[in-house]
Amino acid sequence: MVEVIRGWRGLAEAQKGAAVAVGAFDGVHRGHQAVIASAREAARRLGAPLGVISFDPHPRRLFQPEAAPFRLMTPDQMARALAPLGVDRLYLIPFDREMAAMSDEEFARRVLSEGLGIAHAAVGFDFTFGKGRSGSPEALRAYGETLGFTVSVTDRVDDASGLKLSSSAVREALKAGDMDRAAAILGRPFAIQGEVIHGDKRGRTIGVPTANIAMGDYMRPAYGVYATRTRLPDGRVIKGVANLGVRPMFEIEEPLLEVWLLDFDESLYGQTLETELVAFLRGEMKFDGLDALKVQIEADAAAARAVLS
């Protein structure tokens, strides 16, 4: 289990001294995993714990507060994605005005060296840090020589077919409804985690009760219907079909993920679920009435069962 450490001030000595991968790591995709592998090799060589440094909230939220939602995962999902990679600690560094105002030298000295006492930093080829993104991997290596930590830099990673492994490429795939491409970059299906909230309960009137989850700061994949797998808090994984969007027939204002868990009849209100969007089945549609909607939902459920079988 990954130990999640929030902040960089006043840490116990036992929480310091890790070999760390540094970056946003939103998505923990295969490109990120290459940087983490470099940190893991350093941790093995130095006999140090393996850590990952990320930022919460994401820096873009501070610099572009009006930007459309863009996150690919929550911190909880990040910690779980890091566990199979052998990561011991996830350092979640608050990205606030103070952090944004630090020079690259201050960040290296105050946060990495004095605060976290790192033994090694692994970064990607395009890593920047410090006010105005003034710091580069080469600058970090120079600071490390002075402050007593080593630095490794990972080149850009594409797969054998030339697929770009980046968070922006994941977002492009999700917007296009190309769940296979998104999963190929991530190394697993894209998943949305959230608490089940009360909806308008229209689904119950046609025999299709749904678990409704607000999208929050997740980026918006293509609106439409998906074949899904949902992990419950007790670990069970249930197949389903979900509508993601604003439902043109009812014109809801904020997009929802509405998951119909197949062959399942338990109350889930208030519970936190994680739903994988396995395959995009169709775009959103407007229907003449509830009967037509129910016929289409049954067809969607059959299509989802076929995909998930």
Secondary structure, 3 states (H helix, E strand, C coil): CCEEEECCCCCCHHHCCCEEEECCCCCCCHHHHHHHHHHHHHHHHHCCCEEEEEECCCHHHHHCCCCCCCECCCHHHHHHHHHHHCCCEEEEECCCHHHHHCCHHHHHHHHHHHHCCCCEEEEECCCCECHHHCECHHHHHHHHHHHCCEEEEECCCECCCCCECCHHHHHHHHHCCCHHHHHHHHCCCCEEEEEEECCCCHHHHCCCCCEEEECCCECCCCCEEEEEEEECCCCCEEEEEEEEECCCCCCCCCCEEEEEECCCCCCCCCCEEEEEEEEEEEECCCCCCHHHHHHHHHHHHHHHHHHHC
